[in-house]
Amino acid sequence: MNKLCIFVGTMVGGYVGGFLGSGFGLMTEIVTSGIGSMVGVYLGWKLAQRIER
C-alpha cells in the first residue's frame, strides 16, 4: 500500500505542479513538476501511514 500511495502521489503532484508552471515557460514547468512530485511523495507516504494504522 505504501508504494501505491507514493506512486499515485508522485503522478498527481507532478501533473498539478507542471500544470501550474506551464504558463511561465518550459523550464519553470519542469521545475514545478519536480517540486509537485516531491510534495506528492510526502503526501502519499503520509496517507499510506494513516491507512496502515
Secondary structure, DSSP 4 states (H G I P E B T S, - for coil): -HHHHHHHHHHHHHHHHHHHHGGG-HHHHHHHHHHHHHHHHHHHHHHHHHHH-
